[in-house]
Amino acid sequence: MTRHAISLNEVQTSQGAYPVGEEPYLLTPGPLTTAVSTKAAMLKDWGSWDDDFKAVTAEIRTRLIAMCGGEKDYDCVPMQGSGTFSVEAALASFIPKDGKALILMNGAYGQRSAKILDYIGRDYMVLDKGDYLPPMPEEVDALLNAHKDVTHVVVVHCETSSGILNPLQGIADVVMRHSRKLIVDSMSAFGALPLNVSDIPFEAMVSSANKCIEGVPGFGFIVAKKDALEAAKGNSHSLSLDIHDQWVTMNKTGQWRFTPPTHTVVAFLEALRLHEKEGGVQGRLARYTRNRDVMVAGMRELGFETLLENKWLSPIITTFFSPNDSSFEFGRFYDEIKSRGFIIYPGKLTEADSFRIGCIGLLDHHVMKGVVQAVKESCEVMGVKNFAPPDGVR
């Protein structure tokens, strides 16, 4: 049955969350709060060459391909390591040594893609919009018109350093019109924000186990066109990050080339089943959106200001300016909130002090109301009275 919103009690009953107060809720972009049944899946040891574990890997790959409607032309390649391992693997495997990328940058993760290309020696240019604004389709169009040597466009779906949701559909339309290839870093968006190949025919998309599908850290995955996977042979600078070799081996043997994070993999399959039970992408998006709306409204009522205008706010994570008050100190603020049962995230802005509150994981709007109350109490204890950001931060 499709479920578009669930209360905390429903989450606890159907997905097995810890009761309030037993451990802190993680209000971060991942790792995040997970279901007890997801944790429990890690209590069994698995042989990486065993047929039962092969079946787990095969089911995960099938489910992820179906989640973006890629059954006909796409395949899925899991890759050991954090999400950044998979991003590097994708950039190195799909951008040939004589290729050139246009990186659409508006935060730390676009910057990270550029750093990766520096390390692996690929040519690139950037469109850097700073902390506040998304790259717009018309800007991409102008750059692709002016730079015919660009072969690939790299975009972060949701830039979690600010919480901005980039206009992926418009960007994809421009990239396709110019017959260039699109690589999407959907690390913190896939599973909660629609991403279907019929609308956005990306060359490759990268995400991770411990984000919107609500698994635990340990591996990422790449969904890519089969012909792109075939063409990736010989491109990678790294044996361990060679997506083509991983793909060929998995299709031939059902195995990961090197020791997989078996417990994480099995936990992820349980997380995928819970994702389906909640109503898939739309069910999860509805819950996360309500989380954001309740939390942002409450924080603004206290006097905090968001970095972004409403139209750019993602349902993944929200950045708030730190209060312009001499009594505010983030380290103490963090500790006070943690003592009340919530772990938030420091900011990553270059121009102003900030902090971030995530909306993803096994949370509902009741939890978000608790977060706002914890922020209120923490500020009262610290003596913070002025919640406005410093003048001239924008």
Protein Blocks (a to p, Z undefined) as FASTA:
>chain_A
ZZfbdcfklmmmmnopacehjaccddbebiadddfklmmmmmpccdfkbmklmmmmmmmm
mmmmmmnopmmmgccdddeddfklmmmmmmmmmmcfkbccddddebjklmmmmmmmmmno
pacddddebjmbccdfklmmmmmmmmmmbmbdcddfbacknopacdfklmmmmmmmnopa
cdddfklmgopaccdfklmccfbdcddfklmnopaehiacddddfklmmmmgokambfkl
mmklmmmmmmmnopafbdcdfklmmmmmmmmmmmmmnnpjmlmmmmmmmmmmmmmmmmmm
nopacfbdfklpcckbccddddddfkbcfklmmmmmmmnopacdddfbfkbccddddfed
jddfklmmmmmmmmmmmmmmnopablcdcehkZZ
